[in-house]
Amino acid sequence: MNKGMQTNIGDTGNEEENGSQPMGTPYEKDVVAWAEEQAALLRAGKFASIDIEHIAEEIEDVGKSEQREFASRMSVLLAHLLKWQRQKERRGASWSTTIRVQRAAIGRRLKRTPSLKPMLDDEDWISDMWGDARQQAAKEMQTGLDDLPEDCPWSMTEALAEAFYPE
């Protein structure tokens, strides 16, 4: 399917001379204007004129965006827990604040999007996210990756526990 073309449902008999449905703002030209137009068409029940392919892509992207934010927050949390464990002399209010803020944000995200919770048990996802955390911590600690554990030393339950600060 040509992604530059709108996919239309039904036949309204409102076709232009070239046989295509009249289009508003193209998705590729201005996604915000396109989204507003698509929402108005949906609310008006003008299903024959909606851009199904791009609407489906946008809906999928919402889920992917939620997953990316969740992984990013977990990665920041784990990087700070690793720094907390490995650099006792540098522990401070900033690190403990970051740990608390990330845990709170992750908790809110899990309440609003409970379908993310199974990711906490997905070994591949944990491995990918730990890799990001490890790289971030190594950079901030000015150390090599070989100096840090290859696998996450904590369960996700431990990492998210309010009272957990690794020694």
C-alpha positions in Angstrom: 0.0 0.0 0.0 1.3 3.4 -0.9 1.8 5.2 2.5 1.4 8.6 0.8 -2.2 7.8 -0.1 -5.2 7.8 2.2 -7.0 4.5 2.8 -10.7 5.0 2.9 -13.6 2.9 4.1 -16.8 2.7 2.2 -17.9 4.6 -0.9 -19.5 8.0 -0.5 -19.7 8.7 -4.2 -17.7 11.8 -3.4 -14.7 10.9 -5.5 -12.6 13.4 -7.5 -12.0 13.1 -11.2 -8.9 10.9 -10.7 -10.9 8.4 -8.6 -9.4 9.3 -5.2 -11.2 10.7 -2.2 -10.7 14.4 -1.5 -7.8 14.8 1.1 -7.1 17.4 3.7 -3.6 18.0 5.0 -1.3 15.2 4.0 0.2 13.3 7.0 3.7 13.7 5.7 3.3 17.5 5.4 1.9 18.5 8.8 1.1 15.7 11.3 -0.5 18.0 13.8 -3.0 19.5 11.3 -3.6 16.0 9.9 -4.3 14.6 13.4 -6.8 17.4 14.1 -8.6 16.8 10.8 -8.7 13.0 11.3 -10.1 13.4 14.8 -12.8 15.7 13.4 -13.7 13.2 10.7 -13.9 10.4 13.2 -16.1 12.4 15.6 -18.3 13.4 12.6 -18.7 9.8 11.6 -17.1 10.4 8.2 -15.3 7.1 8.2 -15.0 7.0 4.4 -12.6 9.9 4.5 -10.3 8.9 7.3 -6.6 7.9 6.7 -6.8 4.4 8.1 -3.1 3.4 7.5 -1.6 6.4 9.2 -4.2 6.3 12.0 -3.2 2.7 12.7 0.5 3.7 12.7 -0.1 6.5 15.1 -2.0 4.2 17.5 0.8 1.7 17.4 3.3 4.5 18.0 1.5 5.5 21.2 2.2 2.0 22.6 5.8 2.1 21.5 6.2 5.6 23.0 4.9 4.3 26.3 7.3 1.4 26.2 10.3 3.6 25.3 9.5 6.0 28.2 9.1 3.1 30.6 12.5 1.6 29.5 14.2 4.9 29.7 12.9 5.5 33.3 14.0 2.0 34.3 17.4 2.5 32.7 17.9 5.8 34.6 16.9 4.2 37.8 19.2 1.2 37.4 22.1 3.4 36.4 21.7 5.5 39.6 21.4 2.3 41.7 24.6 1.1 40.2 26.3 4.4 40.9 24.9 4.3 44.4 26.4 0.8 44.9 29.8 1.5 43.3 30.5 5.0 44.4 29.6 5.2 48.0 31.8 8.3 48.5 29.8 10.3 45.9 26.3 9.4 47.3 24.2 12.5 47.7 20.8 14.1 47.7 20.8 14.4 43.9 21.2 10.6 43.4 18.7 9.7 46.0 16.2 12.3 44.5 16.7 10.8 41.1 16.1 7.3 42.4 12.9 8.4 44.2 11.6 10.4 41.3 12.2 7.6 38.8 10.5 5.0 41.1 7.5 7.3 41.6 7.2 8.0 37.8 7.5 4.3 37.0 4.8 3.5 39.6 2.5 6.0 38.0 3.2 4.6 34.6 2.4 1.1 35.7 -0.9 2.2 37.2 -1.9 4.1 34.1 -0.6 1.4 31.7 -0.7 -2.0 33.5 0.1 -3.8 30.2 3.7 -2.6 30.7 4.1 -4.8 33.9 5.0 -8.0 32.0 8.1 -6.3 30.6 9.5 -6.4 34.2 9.7 -10.2 33.8 10.9 -10.3 30.2 14.6 -11.3 30.2 15.3 -9.9 26.8 13.8 -6.5 27.7 15.7 -6.4 31.0 18.9 -7.3 29.2 18.5 -4.5 26.7 17.5 -2.0 29.3 20.3 -3.0 31.6 22.7 -2.5 28.7 21.5 1.1 28.4 21.8 1.6 32.2 25.3 0.1 32.3 26.5 2.3 29.4 25.0 5.4 31.1 26.6 4.5 34.5 30.0 3.7 32.9 30.1 7.1 31.2 29.0 9.0 34.3 31.4 7.0 36.5 34.2 7.3 34.0 34.9 3.6 34.0 34.9 0.8 31.5 32.0 -1.5 30.9 34.2 -4.4 31.9 34.2 -2.9 35.5 30.4 -3.3 35.7 28.2 -6.4 36.0 27.2 -7.8 32.7 23.8 -8.8 34.1 21.6 -6.8 36.3 22.4 -7.8 39.9 18.9 -7.0 41.2 15.4 -8.2 40.5 13.1 -5.5 39.1 11.0 -5.9 42.3 14.1 -5.0 44.3 15.0 -2.1 42.1 11.5 -0.7 42.4 11.2 -1.2 46.1 11.1 2.2 47.9 13.5 1.2 50.6 16.1 -0.5 48.4 19.4 1.2 48.1 22.2 -1.4 47.2 25.3 -1.5 49.4 
